[in-house]
Amino acid sequence: MIDPAAGRTLATTDLVDARPDPHTPGDPRRWQVRARSKVGTVRIGGVQLTITPKLAVRRLFFLLGYALDPGAHWGHGDGDVLVGGHDDLLPAIAHAFERQTERALRRGLLQGYQHTEDALSVLRGRIRESEQMRRRYGIPVPVEVGFDEYTVDIPENRLLLAAVDRLVRLPGISGDIRGRLLRLRRRLDGVDCLRRGAPLPEWAPSRLNKRYVPALRLAELILREASIEQRGTDTAVSGFLLDLAKVFEDFVSMALREALRPLGGRCRFQAHHHLDEAAAVLLKPDLVWYDDAGRPLGVADAKYKAEKEKEGHPNADLYQMLAYCTVLGLPSGHLVYAQGRAPMASHRVREAGVVITRHGLDLDQDPTVVLAGMARIAEHVAGAQ
């Protein structure tokens, strides 16, 4: 049973499928709640809802980590250490972020030059003459100046601080993890907090911030893709949810790109093409492999959950892939399903001659086995060339 206002708010979101219980129409506190493709923890008013993935958290964390940064190989060796033995997603993510951030800060806070423009009573840097004339009308003090300051208040540290602040407010974080996150916050002293609603700081991997990269990838995930904070309704909603379909799609795309890299060319994720000559119908395959001249060599699409047989599986996916192959001028296309026991099957389209192959990938395996499976799929993608 849940509060009626919380139930109504939950029904307006796309987090789960929520509707009043048809078996007890007279009781507004009884609701039917069914998971979709999202997992994690969310609080709606005074109700906390936890959606547990069927896939073991350490396996899910490998998929997530590989999609974020294939070079880090989270899940190979230290993956179980990073999730800290947690069986629930949010504590595992929080533990991993705390471990990676602690590791990043072990040698001290990263510093860098930040350009600042300000009005000061003393001269510092260079005078912004046009601003001095426009704002001060010839008055010598304060002075409009611009200067570069060597500081810890840089985008990388702001991003880490914002993720710490977000995590400590989320439901489902244990006191132990919250305490360790607050200790990290104290170590980030001197870094400005992000204003609510402000865009995330931009950064780029470099030699200088290499030790920060795993923590920054997780910080972006926490702040941009998986964190929920919804107000303006009769009941506040906050939490941390991952879309398993997107995690799987991102992993498949990244693993195929890495497997195809030695063969040359380039891969693009969600490349935009159009079905019709008027460019009114947009097509976005998960991955298209091009040669150096920009000609398509292969196409693949990831499907975390196949449609039910009675709804036409696998027809809709086959029609979609046929459209991709037709527009790209390819003789073959590949569908990758998160179904390890499903046998590989190929379909040759009448008259068109296009061959569409369905691949199954068993995610509940050791990471090396999963990546070997992706390498085999990449061989099929490249086989038509």
N, C-alpha and C positions, 0 to 999 in steps of 0.2 A: 504494500500500500504506500502511496506517495501523496504528498500535498497536491490538491487539484491544480493550483497555480503552477507548481513545478512540472506537472504532467503536461499542461497546456504549452508551457515554454519548450519543453523537450520535443513536443510534437511539431513545433514550428522550425526546429533545426533539422539538419541533415545528418546528425550524429548517429541516431538510431531510428528505427521504425517504432514509433510510440502512438498508441491509440487507446481510447477507453475500452475497458474489458467488456465485450458484448455479452458475457455471461452474467454480469452483475450490473445492469444498466442503472440501477438505483443507487449505486455507491460510487460517487465521483472520485474516491481515493484509490480505486482499483484500475490499474492500467496494464495493458499488454505491451511489453518492451522487447524488441528483437534486434539483435546486433546486425549491422550491415557489414561493411568492410573495415570499419575503424576499431582500434583497440586502444586501451589506456584507461585513464581515470578522469571523470568529470563530475563537478558538483553543480547541482541545480537547486538554488535556494539552500535548504537544509538537507537535501538528499545527495548522497555520494554514490555514483554509479561506476563500477569497475568492470571493464570488458577485457577478458583474458584471451589472448591468442591461443589457438590450438597448437601452433608451432612453438616449440620451446624458446624461451626468451633468448638464450645464448645463440640459437640458430637465427632468430629474427635479428638479433644485434649484428651478426655477421653480415646479413644481407644489407642492413641499413648502413653499417660502417663501410662496406665495400662500395656501395653506391656513392657515399660521400667522398671517399678517398681510397681508391683501389691500392695505392701504394702503402697504406697503413696496415692492411691485412688484419683488421680487428676480427677476432675469431680464430686466428691462427696462433695457437700457443697461449697468448695472453687474453684471449676473448673471455674466458670464464672468470679471470681475475677482474677484468673491467666491469662485468655485470655484477660482481660481488656475490654470486650465488643467489641473487634475487630472482624470484619466480614471477613477479609482477613487473610490467614494462616500465612504469614511471620510476619506481625506486632504482631499477637497473640503469636507466638513462641518467638519473641524477647521480648515482654512484660513479658511472663511467665519466660523466662530465667533471665531477669533483676530482677524480683520479687524474684525468688528462690535464686539467687546469693546474692542479698541484704540481704535476710534472713540468708543465710549461713555466711555472713561476719559481721553480726550484733554484734557478740561477739569478733570481731577481726579476723585477718588472722590466719589460722591454721599454726602451725610450726612443724617441724620435723627435724630429723638428716639426713643429706646428706653426703655421703662419697665423699671426694674430693682428687684427686692426682694432685700435682703441684710441680713446682720448685720454691723455695723461698730463700730469702737471710737470713732468720732467721729460726731456728728450730721450727717446729710445728707438733704435733702428733708424728708419728714414721718415721724413715728414711727408705726409700725403697732402701736397700743396693744394690741389684742386679742392679736396675736402675741407682743408683749413680755411680757404677763402669762402667756400660755399656755406659752411656752418658757423664760422667764427667771425666773419666780416672784418678780418684784420686784427682781431684780439689775439695776442700772442699765447695766452694760456687759457684753457688747456690746449695741448698740441695734438692734432690728429696724426697718429703715427702708424706705421706698419713694421712688424719685426718678426723674426723667426726665433722660437723658443724651444730649447731642448727639454722635453718634458715626458712624463709618463702618461699624460692625458692625450693618448693617440687612439685611433680607431680600434686597434686590436684590443687594448685594455678596456675601452668603453663597451665593446661587444661582450667581453667576458663578464664585466660587472653587470650589464643588463641581464645576461642569462642567469647569473647568481640571484639577482633580485627577483627575477621571474620565478625561479624554482622554489625559493623559500616561501613564496605565497601560494604555491599549488597544494591542493589536497593530496594526501597519500605519501607525503615525504616524512620519513621517520625523524625522530628527534636527533638521532645520531648523525644522519646525513645532513640535516638542517644545521646542526652545530658546526660541522666541518665546512659547509658552505658559508656560514657567517664568518668563520675564521679566514676563509679566502677573501671575503669582502673586506675585512680589515687590512689584508695585505695589498688590496687595490686602493689604498688610501691615496688621495691626490688625483684620482680619476673622476671626471664628472659623470653624473648619472644622465641617462637619456631622458628627454622629456617624453611624456606619454603621447603617443601618436607620431613621434618623430621618425623619419626613415632610419633604417639601420646603418651604422657606419660602414663605409666601403673600404675594403682592403684587398690586397692581392698577395698570393704566396711569393716569398722571396727568400734569399739566403739568410736575411736578418731575422725573419719571423718563423723560420722553419720549425723551431721547437714549439711554437704556438698553434701550428696548423690543425692537428687533431682536435684540440679543444675549441678552436674557432669554428670548425665544421659542425661540431655538436652544438655550439652556442647558436649558430644560425638556424639549425634545425629546431631548437627549443623556442627560439623567438619568432621564426618566420613561418614554419610549416606545420608545427604540431601543437603550438600553444593556443589555448582558447581563452578569450576574455570578452564576454558579451554583456553589454549593459543596455539600458534603454527599454527593456521589457519589464513585465511585472515581477520577474524573478531573475536574479543575476546568474550567469553561467560562467564557470571558469574550469580549466582543466588542461590535460595533455592527452591528445589522441593522435595516433598514427593511422594513416590510411594504408592498409596492407596492400591494396591494389597498386597504389603509387609506389610503395617500397619495392614491390616485385617488379614493376615496370622499370623503375630506375636501375635496379640491380641487373636485370636482363640486358638493358641497353648498355650499361657500363661494362658488363662482362663481355658482351659481344664486341664492343669497341676495342677492348684490350686484346681479345683473341684475334681480331682482324688486323690489328695494328702492324704486325710484321709483314703483312701482304701489301702494305702501301695504301694509297688513297686516303680518304678521310670519312669519318662517320658523323652524321648529324642526328641529334635527338629532336623528335617532334618537328621535323622539317615540314614547311608549309608548301603544299601543292594544291591544285584545284582540279576538281572532277570535270567541270564544264568550261567551254571556251569563254564564257562570260565571267568566269572566276567568281561565281556566286556560291559554289559548294566547296568548302574547305576540307582538305584531307591532311591529317597529321599522323603519319606512321611513327611508331615509337623510335625506330632507327632506320635510316637509309644510308647505305654505303656507296660512296661515289669514288670514281677514279680521279686522278689529278686534274683532268680536264673538266670535271664537274658532271660527267655522265654517270647515271645510276648503275651500280653493279649488283646490289642486293637490297632486300627490304625484309624487315621483321617486325612483328607486333607481339607484345606480351599480354596475356590474359590470365589474371590471377584466379578468377573463378569463371568456369565455363557456364554458359546458359543451360538451363534445365532441358532435358530431352523433349518434354512436351511443349516447350517454347521454341523449339526449332534448332537446338544445338546439333551440329555446329554450323548450321546454315548461315546465320547472321555474320559470324566471324569469317566464314569463307567468302561471302559476298563482299565484305569490307576489304579483304585481302585481294580479291580479284580486281576491285576498283583501284587499289594501290598499284598492282602490277600493270594494269592497263594504262594508267596515267604515266607511270614511270617507264613504260616500254620494256618491262622485264619478263622473262620466260618463267620465273618461279618466285614464290613468296613463302614466308615461314611464320607460323604461329607457335608461340611458346606458352604452354600452360603449366601452372603449378600443380601438376598431377603426375606424380612419379610412376604410378602403376599403369597409366594410359600408354598403350603402345604407339610408336610412331606410325603415322599413316599419311599417305599422299593421295591427292585427288587431281586428276587431269581434267581440266574443264573442256567440255565438248566444243568443237569448232575453234575455240581460242587457242587450245594447246597449252595453256598456262598450267603449271603444276604447283599446287598449294600443299605444303607439308605441315602437319601438326606434330609438335614435339612435346613430350611430357618431361617435367623436371621435378625430381623428388627433393624437396627442400629440407626434409628431416634427415639429412646425411652430414657427414663431416664436410667442412668447407672445401677441402681438397677434392672430394668426390663431386660436390656441386659444381666447382669450377671446371673439373674435367668434363662433366656433362655439358657445360656451356661451350667448352672448346670443341666438342663433337658437333654441337649445333652450328657453331661458326664454320666448321668444315663443310657442312651441308650448304650454308649460305654462300660460301665461296666456291662450291663445287660446280656451279653452273658456268663459271668463268673459264 
